[in-house]
């Protein structure tokens, strides 16, 4: 299992796309902090980029990598190795590689300019988002044989979490404006890891106006400590559940 992870990590870290992704985050992060006179404002600007770019790169790159590694996966399956171990090793390799890329690209500038609890929370959130969208990507690939359909599904999932979800929430709010929706908003927030990540950071920055209605309700109900704990647990579930379901499917899949 360690050898597979090492091979995947080495292979991905030499990939040109991952190097460009790392360089983009590094240049963008340093530029934002250099242009902003206030590091907290720089952190907010960087947060908006991280919430869009990190999920997009992680889900699309992981999906393409899994499809391109089909022959390698078949070779591994033909060896006396447990399928579950193979699948978890592939996930681990992808997750470690993209987390390292994020740490170098965004983590180093954040530590240099904002070495406090908020900065470290943002780094942790970025890593969690990387793991979540790698997990969603491998979940999509194991259920879809066709490469074009799999990549299309990955893009649609990213669009849903990044753009469409908030639109659907607003639509529900307008439709049921006469009813108490606070508890419903809390439940809906758990259905989007990007929204939860935003809330996790903004709760600490205390920028309630930028959190939107769902974030404000979330803060009113749980307060900062409880909100962070709740968000963290849900984000971990967003990693565990897709990996678990995809591993079960791969274990019985006919290659």
C-alpha positions, 0 to 999 in steps of 0.5 A, a space after each residue: 500500500 505504501 509503495 502504491 501511494 509513493 508511486 502515485 505521489 511521485 507521478 502526480 508531483 511531476 505532472 505539469 498541470 499540478 506544477 502550474 496549479 501550485 505556481 498559480 496559487 503561489 503567485 496569486 497568494 503573494 500578489 494578493 497579500 502584497 496589494 492589500 494593506 490589511 492582511 485580513 482583507 488579503 485573507 478574504 480575497 484569497 478565500 474567494 479564490 481558494 473556494 473556486 480554484 481548489 475544488 475545480 482543479 482537484 475534482 477535474 484533475 483527479 477524475 482525468 488521472 483515474 481514467 488515465 490510470 485504468 491500465 495501471 489499476 488493472 495491473 494492480 488488481 491482477 496482483 495479490 492485493 486487496 482491492 480495498 487497499 488498492 483503492 485507498 492507496 490511489 485516493 491517498 496518493 491523489 489526496 497527499 499530492 494535491 494537499 502538498 501542492 496547496 500547502 506550497 502554493 497557498 499555505 506558505 504565503 498564508 503562514 508568512 503573512 497571517 501566522 495566526 489561528 485564522 490563517 491556519 484554519 484557512 490552510 486546514 480548510 483548503 486541505 479538507 476541500 482538496 480531500 473532499 473533491 478528490 473523494 468526490 472525483 473517485 466516487 464519480 469515476 468508479 460509477 461511470 465507465 465512460 471518460 467523457 461522462 465522468 469528466 462531465 459529471 465532475 464539472 457538473 458537480 463542481 458547478 452545483 457546489 460552487 454556483 447552483 447550490 446558493 441559487 437553489 437555497 435563495 429560491 427556497 427562501 423566497 418560496 417559503 419566506 413566510 415560514 421559519 426556515 432557520 433549522 432548514 438552513 442549517 441542514 442545507 448548509 451541511 449539503 455543500 462543503 464549499 459553503 461550510 468551508 466559507 462559514 468555517 473561516 468567516 465565523 472566525 473573521 466575524 464578517 457576518 454580512 459577507 456570510 449570507 443568510 445561511 451563514 448568519 443563521 448558522 452563527 446565530 444557532 451555534 456560535 463560533 466554537 460550536 459552528 466550527 466543530 459542526 462544520 469540521 465534522 461534516 467536512 470530514 464526513 464529506 471525505 469519508 462517505 464518498 471514499 467508503 461508497 466508492 471502495 465498496 463499489 470498486 471491490 465488486 466492480 468487473 474491470 
